[in-house]
Amino acid sequence: MKNRIVQHIPPFVDGVPKKEVEFDTLEELLEISWIKQWSQAEEFDKFSISNRDSLTLLMVEFTHKQEHQWYVLGYLLHDIPEMDRIKYPEDENAG
């Protein structure tokens, strides 16, 4: 089944068009240039999925100044079950 990712551009950024790419496999997704560049950063930890508010988001997780951080890379049309789920601090403190 074809999947699609639409690049997340923060609302405070003007004049930058969102990129939209179709892909068939996880490997193809991770080879998209604006995604792959994150994996080559020194601070890169992993890619993960967030399922929040009926959205499926591709996230990048990284360590900056010894602090765990994450950033939304894009919105996925379909979930990718084989990818890790992001763990938010409030999820770890629940229950």
trRosetta pair geometry for C-beta under 8 A, 3 or more apart (Angstrom, degrees):
i j d omega theta_ij theta_ji phi_ij phi_ji
1 78 6.5 59 113 -18 124 171
2 22 5.5 -12 -172 -167 112 114
2 23 7.6 137 -158 70 67 28
2 24 6.4 -51 -107 -92 56 69
2 77 7.9 9 118 72 75 148
3 22 7.0 148 80 -156 42 62
3 23 5.6 -30 69 69 92 76
3 24 7.2 143 20 -109 86 20
3 29 7.3 -24 88 -74 129 119
3 76 6.3 -11 180 -165 114 97
3 77 5.4 -178 -158 55 61 104
3 78 4.8 -103 -113 42 99 104
3 80 7.3 38 -129 -72 169 96
4 20 6.4 9 -178 -176 109 92
4 21 7.0 169 -151 87 65 38
4 22 5.0 -34 -96 -99 83 66
4 23 7.5 146 -95 19 33 70
4 76 7.2 147 80 -154 49 50
4 77 4.2 59 45 -19 88 127
5 20 7.3 -177 90 -146 47 51
5 21 5.7 -7 56 58 89 86
5 23 7.1 6 0 12 102 116
5 29 6.6 101 -24 -138 138 101
5 32 7.2 -141 57 12 136 171
5 35 7.7 33 106 -59 163 135
5 58 6.1 -9 -130 1 129 139
5 73 7.7 -6 -180 116 132 97
5 74 4.2 65 177 121 102 144
5 75 6.9 150 -155 71 59 41
5 76 5.5 -25 -98 -95 78 66
5 77 7.6 -110 -65 -6 38 80
6 18 5.7 28 179 154 88 130
6 19 7.7 171 -153 89 46 45
6 20 4.9 -9 -106 -104 74 89
6 74 5.6 167 77 -165 38 100
6 75 4.8 -14 56 55 97 97
7 18 4.7 -175 64 -161 90 76
7 19 4.3 58 -12 47 133 79
7 20 7.1 -114 3 -65 81 47
7 34 6.4 -4 -107 107 129 149
7 73 7.1 -63 -136 163 65 63
7 74 4.9 -57 -105 -96 32 108
8 18 7.7 20 -87 -128 11 112
8 57 7.5 29 -53 -145 139 104
8 72 4.4 -1 46 119 174 102
8 73 6.1 141 25 135 108 14
8 74 5.2 -153 -16 -89 82 38
8 75 6.5 112 -68 -26 90 80
9 13 5.2 -109 173 72 96 127
9 16 5.3 -177 -140 93 143 112
9 18 5.4 -128 -4 -85 117 84
10 13 5.1 92 66 -3 80 104
13 16 5.2 -23 143 25 116 126
19 34 6.2 129 46 19 152 152
21 32 5.3 147 82 -120 166 135
23 28 3.9 174 -159 110 109 118
23 29 4.8 159 97 -69 163 69
23 32 7.0 -92 -62 -50 137 116
24 28 5.7 72 45 15 68 153
25 28 4.7 103 56 4 77 99
25 29 7.1 -134 100 -5 46 85
26 29 5.5 -52 -151 33 36 116
26 30 6.4 26 156 -13 68 108
26 80 5.8 115 -92 -165 99 134
26 82 6.2 -81 -51 72 153 122
26 83 6.8 172 -126 -60 127 99
27 30 6.0 -61 -148 41 29 105
27 31 6.5 26 154 -19 63 111
28 31 5.8 -63 -150 36 32 111
28 32 7.5 52 150 -42 62 86
29 32 6.1 -36 -168 -4 38 112
29 35 6.6 -44 158 91 69 170
29 58 7.5 -157 174 -109 128 150
29 80 7.3 -75 7 -83 166 155
30 35 6.2 -120 -133 119 36 124
30 36 6.3 93 162 -87 58 79
30 39 7.0 46 -169 -33 100 150
30 47 6.9 -144 -104 4 102 159
31 35 7.8 36 59 71 17 110
31 36 5.8 21 -145 -65 27 129
32 35 4.4 58 73 20 96 113
32 36 6.4 174 73 -17 41 92
33 36 5.7 -55 -131 38 27 110
33 37 6.4 37 166 -31 62 101
34 37 6.2 -30 -140 17 29 116
34 73 7.7 156 127 -166 92 105
35 38 6.3 -53 -175 21 41 110
35 39 7.6 32 140 -14 68 103
35 47 7.6 33 -177 -103 107 140
35 58 7.2 -28 -122 137 124 145
35 73 5.9 78 -110 174 85 148
35 74 7.6 -63 -81 5 108 126
36 39 5.7 -56 -161 31 47 112
36 40 6.8 39 148 -17 73 106
37 40 5.8 -62 -156 36 38 111
37 41 7.3 54 147 -39 65 93
38 41 5.7 -39 -161 4 42 117
38 44 5.9 129 152 -104 70 117
38 47 7.6 104 95 -79 129 95
38 60 4.5 -84 172 -121 152 154
38 62 7.6 -121 -174 -55 99 127
38 73 7.0 -90 -21 -92 155 131
39 44 5.4 122 -138 -168 33 162
39 47 7.3 -40 -76 -38 102 106
40 44 7.2 90 40 -15 16 148
41 44 4.6 122 66 -38 84 98
41 62 6.7 -16 96 -120 128 143
43 62 4.3 63 128 179 97 115
43 63 5.5 -144 -165 64 86 58
43 64 5.4 32 -159 -77 152 69
44 60 7.0 -62 -130 -175 86 110
44 62 5.3 -51 -103 -104 32 101
45 61 4.5 -57 67 106 118 92
45 62 5.3 -178 0 -102 89 35
45 63 6.0 92 -54 -20 114 87
45 68 7.6 0 -22 -132 161 86
46 60 7.9 -177 98 -154 34 54
46 61 5.3 2 58 52 72 109
46 84 6.3 26 135 37 139 143
47 58 6.5 -15 -171 -172 109 92
47 59 6.8 147 -163 80 57 54
47 60 5.8 -36 -103 -102 67 62
47 61 7.5 176 -97 14 16 81
47 73 7.8 -35 -133 7 102 146
47 83 6.6 -62 112 -150 94 123
47 84 7.7 140 95 43 53 98
48 58 8.0 149 81 -159 35 50
48 59 4.9 -25 69 66 81 107
48 60 8.0 145 23 -103 74 16
48 61 5.8 33 5 -20 118 117
48 70 7.7 -55 49 -130 117 128
48 83 6.2 155 -141 156 40 104
48 84 4.4 -59 -116 89 95 94
48 85 6.3 66 -177 171 109 9
48 86 4.3 129 114 -65 135 77
49 56 6.4 -20 -165 -168 107 87
49 57 6.9 141 -161 74 54 53
49 58 6.6 -34 -102 -102 64 49
49 59 6.9 170 -97 15 12 94
49 76 7.6 -40 -129 15 103 147
49 79 6.6 78 -172 -152 151 80
49 80 6.0 -172 -72 53 138 88
49 83 4.7 106 -22 95 110 123
49 84 7.0 164 19 85 78 43
49 85 5.8 -49 70 -107 85 54
49 86 6.8 -149 77 -12 32 85
50 55 7.8 14 104 99 88 92
50 56 7.6 157 80 -156 50 40
50 57 4.4 -14 59 59 98 108
50 59 5.3 69 -15 -32 107 128
50 72 7.6 -74 38 -103 134 91
50 85 7.3 102 -96 -163 43 69
50 86 4.7 -24 -75 31 91 126
50 88 7.9 69 -125 -47 118 108
51 55 7.4 178 -148 84 44 48
51 56 5.6 -10 -102 -103 76 70
51 57 7.7 -170 -74 20 30 76
51 79 6.7 1 -85 -106 119 118
51 85 7.3 -47 9 -132 96 107
52 55 5.9 -17 72 56 65 93
52 57 6.9 -16 30 5 97 121
55 75 6.1 -68 -164 -133 108 101
56 75 7.1 101 73 -166 61 61
56 76 4.3 -64 104 64 108 104
56 77 7.8 -33 57 71 123 13
56 78 7.0 -19 56 142 162 15
56 79 4.9 -140 -122 -85 147 67
56 80 7.9 134 170 3 131 72
57 72 5.2 -55 -172 -135 130 101
57 73 7.8 134 174 44 81 64
57 74 7.2 165 -153 88 64 35
57 75 6.2 -38 -102 -102 66 55
57 76 7.0 -177 -97 7 13 91
58 72 7.5 102 74 -163 53 59
58 73 4.7 -54 100 63 99 108
58 74 5.0 8 43 56 112 81
58 75 7.8 -131 12 -61 82 10
58 76 5.8 100 -36 -44 94 109
59 70 5.1 2 -179 -174 121 116
59 71 6.8 147 -157 72 72 38
59 72 6.0 -46 -101 -101 74 47
59 73 6.6 166 -114 4 18 90
59 86 5.1 16 51 -62 157 138
60 70 6.7 163 82 -152 46 64
60 71 5.3 -12 55 56 95 91
60 73 5.6 82 -21 -46 98 116
61 68 6.8 -9 -172 -168 101 92
61 69 7.3 162 -154 87 56 42
61 70 4.9 -26 -100 -97 69 90
61 86 6.7 166 -64 -119 120 98
62 68 7.9 156 87 -151 32 50
62 69 5.7 -25 69 67 77 89
62 70 7.5 145 20 -92 67 41
62 71 7.7 -3 17 4 110 104
63 66 6.6 5 176 -122 106 21
63 67 6.8 152 -157 68 65 31
63 68 5.9 -34 -100 -93 75 51
63 69 7.2 140 -110 19 24 81
64 67 5.9 -34 71 61 68 86
64 69 5.3 -12 20 12 110 135
70 86 6.2 67 -126 -144 162 137
76 79 6.8 112 105 -89 134 28
76 80 6.8 -97 -161 -19 164 97
80 83 4.6 50 100 -2 108 117
87 91 5.6 -130 -161 77 66 129
87 92 5.9 66 166 -56 111 102
88 91 4.6 98 58 -1 79 105
88 92 7.4 -152 92 -6 44 85
89 92 5.7 -58 -152 35 36 110
89 93 6.4 23 156 -11 69 111
90 93 5.8 -61 -144 44 35 106
90 94 6.4 49 153 -41 66 101
91 94 5.7 -45 -149 14 32 117
